[in-house]
Amino acid sequence: MKTIQKAIAYSTMAAMLSGCAVFAQDHHDDHDRDHHDHHYVEHREWKKGYHMRHEDWDRGERVDYRHYHLRRPPRGYEWREVDGNYVLAAVATGVIATIIAANAAH
């Protein structure tokens, strides 16, 4: 009976450890994918004062300005990464205050 209990305990432990390894690997892949999906696209029209289209703004991902060493956004503004660009714009209107190519900020 003890042999069966040991076998069950070992197989349970092995399953748990392999599950953790798979989870860690999945998380790592997601992290890598996040960094590789942001291909730079030049938008010559995106300049200070330009009103971004709502679709472009919504496509962007909000970024932590501290992590990317960007300046703190004023009240009502936020940084987003859109098409490989860090864009600081007014949340309510989409008017751009600053734009930086994402690879230039690293």
VMD Tcl script that draws the C-alpha trace (Angstrom):
set ca {
  {0.00 0.00 0.00}
  {2.84 2.40 0.80}
  {4.31 1.80 -2.66}
  {1.05 2.90 -4.30}
  {0.88 6.00 -2.07}
  {4.48 6.89 -2.94}
  {3.79 6.38 -6.64}
  {0.72 8.62 -6.46}
  {2.63 11.24 -4.46}
  {5.55 11.23 -6.95}
  {3.27 11.42 -9.98}
  {1.28 14.26 -8.38}
  {4.48 16.13 -7.57}
  {5.81 15.57 -11.10}
  {2.56 16.84 -12.61}
  {2.62 19.94 -10.42}
  {6.26 20.71 -11.24}
  {5.78 20.21 -14.96}
  {2.67 22.43 -14.82}
  {4.72 25.20 -13.21}
  {7.40 24.83 -15.87}
  {4.81 25.08 -18.64}
  {3.26 28.14 -17.00}
  {6.66 29.81 -16.67}
  {7.46 29.05 -20.30}
  {4.11 30.43 -21.49}
  {4.65 33.63 -19.52}
  {8.12 34.05 -21.03}
  {6.75 33.55 -24.55}
  {4.02 36.16 -23.94}
  {6.67 38.64 -22.74}
  {8.80 38.06 -25.85}
  {5.77 38.36 -28.11}
  {4.84 41.69 -26.53}
  {8.25 43.10 -27.42}
  {8.23 41.76 -30.99}
  {4.67 42.73 -31.97}
  {5.36 46.47 -31.79}
  {6.86 47.01 -35.23}
  {7.74 50.62 -35.93}
  {5.47 52.37 -38.39}
  {6.32 55.93 -39.33}
  {3.36 58.29 -39.16}
  {4.59 61.60 -40.54}
  {1.31 63.28 -39.67}
  {1.71 62.47 -35.96}
  {3.25 65.64 -34.58}
  {2.68 67.86 -31.59}
  {-0.83 69.29 -31.84}
  {-2.08 66.63 -34.26}
  {-5.43 65.08 -33.38}
  {-4.96 61.29 -33.44}
  {-7.75 59.21 -34.84}
  {-9.70 57.34 -32.20}
  {-8.91 54.00 -33.90}
  {-5.16 54.66 -33.66}
  {-5.37 55.67 -30.01}
  {-7.46 52.63 -29.10}
  {-5.04 50.32 -30.89}
  {-2.24 51.51 -28.62}
  {-1.33 49.98 -25.30}
  {-1.01 52.14 -22.21}
  {2.60 52.15 -20.96}
  {4.17 52.90 -17.59}
  {6.18 56.05 -18.23}
  {8.57 55.25 -15.36}
  {9.51 51.87 -16.83}
  {10.43 53.44 -20.18}
  {12.05 56.55 -18.67}
  {9.48 58.86 -20.21}
  {8.42 62.10 -18.57}
  {5.46 62.08 -16.25}
  {2.28 62.85 -18.19}
  {0.32 65.95 -17.20}
  {-3.14 65.47 -15.75}
  {-5.53 64.20 -18.43}
  {-2.73 62.78 -20.61}
  {-1.26 59.31 -20.90}
  {1.49 57.50 -22.75}
  {0.55 54.77 -25.22}
  {2.65 52.63 -27.51}
  {1.13 52.71 -30.97}
  {2.87 51.17 -33.98}
  {6.25 51.22 -32.23}
  {5.86 54.86 -31.16}
  {5.43 56.22 -27.64}
  {2.66 58.78 -27.91}
  {1.75 61.23 -25.15}
  {-1.71 62.57 -25.89}
  {-4.75 64.00 -24.16}
  {-7.08 61.15 -23.24}
  {-10.24 63.16 -23.92}
  {-9.25 64.66 -27.28}
  {-6.37 62.60 -28.69}
  {-4.26 65.72 -29.26}
  {-0.58 64.73 -29.29}
  {1.81 66.47 -26.92}
  {4.89 64.32 -27.66}
  {5.84 61.38 -29.87}
  {8.99 59.27 -29.62}
  {10.01 56.21 -31.62}
  {9.90 53.33 -29.10}
  {13.36 52.03 -29.98}
  {14.81 55.50 -29.29}
  {13.50 55.48 -25.70}
  {15.38 52.30 -24.65}
}
mol new
graphics top color blue
foreach p $ca { graphics top sphere $p radius 0.5 }
foreach p [lrange $ca 0 end-1] q [lrange $ca 1 end] { graphics top cylinder $p $q radius 0.2 }
display resetview
